[in-house]
Amino acid sequence: MPSSRKAREAMMQLLATVGTEVEKTPIVDLGSGWGSLIIRLAIKYPGRQVVGYELSIMPWLVTVLTSKLLGLKNITVYRQDFLTVDLSADAIIVCYLFPAAMEALDVKLAGQKTAIQYLISNNFALPSLQAEKTIRLDDFYRSPVYRYHLVDEGNGG
């Protein structure tokens, strides 16, 4: 399910306000889907590396082809399960995952030393952490978009 326009805007807003100390930090989209967010991130931040992980072949292929057609040199999309990759590098994570995937990500992050600065999540919270900032969307469900400052939460840094 792609993020709504309002959710993408809120995620971009939360990303834009993290501060200049992370302005070159790579952005990693876990479950990047059809590329609706990752493509916008690569365009908005041409000086940053933007990485996506998507397991489903058609969304992955559409994102790869779209990024090539747009000539985006700062984007890499892997057809891989993000739960199997090393997430210890300095990065900012964005995601729109279902609750069980958020729980699995929470366990993964708790179980490894990480330099991940921030995690921005559309609609679903990390079970063990408190978000530093939450935006409620102006939609029927007043959907939340969360930002976590992971280094401050004791997850590594």
C-alpha positions as a LaTeX table, in Angstrom:
\begin{tabular}{lrrr}
\hline
Residue & $x$ (\AA) & $y$ (\AA) & $z$ (\AA) \\
\hline
Met1 & 0.00 & 0.00 & 0.00 \\
Pro2 & 1.63 & 3.29 & $-1.05$ \\
Ser3 & 1.85 & 6.17 & 1.41 \\
Ser4 & $-0.79$ & 8.82 & 0.84 \\
Arg5 & 0.25 & 12.25 & $-0.41$ \\
Lys6 & $-0.38$ & 13.71 & 3.07 \\
Ala7 & 1.71 & 10.99 & 4.72 \\
Arg8 & 4.58 & 11.50 & 2.25 \\
Glu9 & 4.48 & 15.24 & 2.93 \\
Ala10 & 4.55 & 14.66 & 6.70 \\
Met11 & 7.46 & 12.22 & 6.37 \\
Met12 & 9.36 & 14.73 & 4.22 \\
Gln13 & 8.59 & 17.46 & 6.79 \\
Leu14 & 9.92 & 15.33 & 9.67 \\
Leu15 & 13.01 & 14.52 & 7.64 \\
Ala16 & 13.62 & 18.17 & 6.76 \\
Thr17 & 13.63 & 19.16 & 10.43 \\
Val18 & 16.21 & 16.68 & 11.78 \\
Gly19 & 19.02 & 19.22 & 11.69 \\
Thr20 & 22.12 & 19.98 & 9.71 \\
Glu21 & 24.29 & 17.40 & 11.50 \\
Val22 & 22.72 & 14.69 & 9.34 \\
Glu23 & 22.33 & 16.58 & 6.06 \\
Lys24 & 24.52 & 14.12 & 4.11 \\
Thr25 & 23.38 & 10.99 & 5.96 \\
Pro26 & 21.98 & 8.33 & 3.61 \\
Ile27 & 18.22 & 7.77 & 3.63 \\
Val28 & 17.04 & 4.15 & 3.68 \\
Asp29 & 13.45 & 3.23 & 2.77 \\
Leu30 & 12.46 & $-0.14$ & 4.22 \\
Gly31 & 9.77 & $-1.68$ & 2.03 \\
Ser32 & 10.08 & 0.96 & $-0.68$ \\
Gly33 & 7.19 & $-0.46$ & $-2.73$ \\
Trp34 & 6.40 & 1.31 & $-6.00$ \\
Gly35 & 8.83 & 4.11 & $-5.20$ \\
Ser36 & 6.36 & 6.88 & $-4.42$ \\
Leu37 & 8.48 & 8.10 & $-1.49$ \\
Ile38 & 11.99 & 7.01 & $-2.45$ \\
Ile39 & 11.84 & 8.73 & $-5.87$ \\
Arg40 & 10.72 & 12.00 & $-4.26$ \\
Leu41 & 13.50 & 11.72 & $-1.67$ \\
Ala42 & 16.14 & 11.17 & $-4.37$ \\
Ile43 & 14.88 & 14.23 & $-6.26$ \\
Lys44 & 14.65 & 16.46 & $-3.17$ \\
Tyr45 & 18.07 & 15.40 & $-1.84$ \\
Pro46 & 20.32 & 14.97 & $-4.91$ \\
Gly47 & 23.46 & 15.11 & $-2.74$ \\
Arg48 & 22.36 & 12.20 & $-0.57$ \\
Gln49 & 22.44 & 8.49 & $-1.22$ \\
Val50 & 18.90 & 7.09 & $-1.12$ \\
Val51 & 18.54 & 3.32 & $-0.69$ \\
Gly52 & 15.43 & 1.21 & $-0.91$ \\
Tyr53 & 14.67 & $-2.39$ & 0.00 \\
Glu54 & 11.70 & $-4.08$ & $-1.65$ \\
Leu55 & 11.01 & $-7.80$ & $-1.85$ \\
Ser56 & 8.15 & $-7.83$ & $-4.40$ \\
Ile57 & 9.44 & $-7.99$ & $-7.95$ \\
Met58 & 6.97 & $-5.68$ & $-9.76$ \\
Pro59 & 7.20 & $-2.72$ & $-7.35$ \\
Trp60 & 10.98 & $-3.15$ & $-7.23$ \\
Leu61 & 11.21 & $-3.20$ & $-11.03$ \\
Val62 & 8.96 & $-0.14$ & $-11.42$ \\
Thr63 & 11.10 & 1.81 & $-8.95$ \\
Val64 & 14.35 & 0.79 & $-10.65$ \\
Leu65 & 13.03 & 1.72 & $-14.11$ \\
Thr66 & 11.52 & 5.00 & $-12.93$ \\
Ser67 & 14.75 & 6.05 & $-11.25$ \\
Lys68 & 16.69 & 5.23 & $-14.44$ \\
Leu69 & 14.20 & 7.10 & $-16.64$ \\
Leu70 & 14.51 & 10.14 & $-14.37$ \\
Gly71 & 18.31 & 9.87 & $-14.41$ \\
Leu72 & 18.56 & 9.65 & $-10.64$ \\
Lys73 & 22.14 & 8.68 & $-9.86$ \\
Asn74 & 21.75 & 8.84 & $-6.07$ \\
Ile75 & 19.25 & 6.00 & $-5.73$ \\
Thr76 & 19.82 & 2.27 & $-5.26$ \\
Val77 & 16.99 & $-0.20$ & $-4.81$ \\
Tyr78 & 17.68 & $-3.74$ & $-3.64$ \\
Arg79 & 15.30 & $-6.64$ & $-4.12$ \\
Gln80 & 15.94 & $-7.96$ & $-0.66$ \\
Asp81 & 14.24 & $-8.43$ & 2.70 \\
Phe82 & 15.41 & $-5.56$ & 4.90 \\
Leu83 & 15.28 & $-7.84$ & 7.94 \\
Thr84 & 18.23 & $-9.78$ & 6.50 \\
Val85 & 20.50 & $-6.78$ & 5.86 \\
Asp86 & 22.94 & $-5.04$ & 8.15 \\
Leu87 & 21.29 & $-1.85$ & 9.42 \\
Ser88 & 24.20 & $-0.76$ & 11.57 \\
Ala89 & 25.51 & 2.02 & 9.28 \\
Asp90 & 24.86 & 5.71 & 9.77 \\
Ala91 & 21.47 & 6.34 & 8.15 \\
Ile92 & 18.01 & 7.77 & 8.46 \\
Ile93 & 15.30 & 5.16 & 7.97 \\
Val94 & 11.86 & 5.83 & 6.54 \\
Cys95 & 9.15 & 3.19 & 6.39 \\
Tyr96 & 5.49 & 2.34 & 6.04 \\
Leu97 & 5.26 & $-1.18$ & 7.41 \\
Phe98 & 2.49 & $-3.27$ & 8.92 \\
Pro99 & 2.53 & $-3.86$ & 12.72 \\
Ala100 & 4.23 & $-7.29$ & 12.64 \\
Ala101 & 7.04 & $-5.88$ & 10.44 \\
Met102 & 7.46 & $-2.95$ & 12.85 \\
Glu103 & 7.77 & $-5.45$ & 15.71 \\
Ala104 & 10.39 & $-7.42$ & 13.77 \\
Leu105 & 12.27 & $-4.20$ & 12.96 \\
Asp106 & 12.12 & $-3.19$ & 16.62 \\
Val107 & 13.68 & $-6.53$ & 17.64 \\
Lys108 & 16.32 & $-6.23$ & 14.92 \\
Leu109 & 17.32 & $-2.71$ & 15.97 \\
Ala110 & 17.42 & $-3.69$ & 19.64 \\
Gly111 & 19.60 & $-6.70$ & 18.85 \\
Gln112 & 22.40 & $-4.91$ & 17.00 \\
Lys113 & 24.65 & $-1.95$ & 17.53 \\
Thr114 & 23.51 & 0.74 & 15.13 \\
Ala115 & 24.46 & 4.24 & 14.06 \\
Ile116 & 20.99 & 4.93 & 12.67 \\
Gln117 & 20.18 & 8.51 & 13.56 \\
Tyr118 & 16.43 & 8.68 & 12.98 \\
Leu119 & 13.54 & 6.47 & 12.00 \\
Ile120 & 10.43 & 8.01 & 10.45 \\
Ser121 & 7.42 & 5.70 & 10.28 \\
Asn122 & 4.09 & 6.21 & 8.57 \\
Asn123 & 1.14 & 5.03 & 10.65 \\
Phe124 & 2.76 & 2.29 & 12.76 \\
Ala125 & 4.90 & 2.77 & 15.87 \\
Leu126 & 7.98 & 0.95 & 17.09 \\
Pro127 & 6.63 & $-0.99$ & 20.09 \\
Ser128 & 9.53 & $-0.44$ & 22.50 \\
Leu129 & 10.40 & 3.20 & 21.80 \\
Gln130 & 8.78 & 6.57 & 22.36 \\
Ala131 & 8.59 & 8.84 & 19.32 \\
Glu132 & 10.27 & 12.22 & 19.77 \\
Lys133 & 7.75 & 13.83 & 17.42 \\
Thr134 & 4.40 & 12.77 & 16.01 \\
Ile135 & 2.36 & 14.44 & 13.28 \\
Arg136 & $-1.32$ & 13.59 & 13.05 \\
Leu137 & $-2.56$ & 13.76 & 9.49 \\
Asp138 & $-5.71$ & 15.61 & 8.55 \\
Asp139 & $-7.41$ & 12.44 & 7.31 \\
Phe140 & $-10.37$ & 10.33 & 8.41 \\
Tyr141 & $-8.28$ & 8.29 & 10.87 \\
Arg142 & $-6.00$ & 11.14 & 12.05 \\
Ser143 & $-3.16$ & 8.82 & 11.03 \\
Pro144 & 0.11 & 9.30 & 12.89 \\
Val145 & 3.57 & 9.73 & 11.38 \\
Tyr146 & 6.31 & 9.12 & 13.94 \\
Arg147 & 9.91 & 10.26 & 14.21 \\
Tyr148 & 12.33 & 8.49 & 16.53 \\
His149 & 15.79 & 9.79 & 17.41 \\
Leu150 & 17.40 & 6.39 & 17.81 \\
Val151 & 20.83 & 7.48 & 18.98 \\
Asp152 & 19.22 & 9.24 & 21.94 \\
Glu153 & 17.16 & 6.12 & 22.67 \\
Gly154 & 20.29 & 4.13 & 23.46 \\
Asn155 & 20.34 & 2.07 & 20.29 \\
Gly156 & 24.01 & 2.38 & 19.68 \\
Gly157 & 25.33 & 5.92 & 19.33 \\
\hline
\end{tabular}
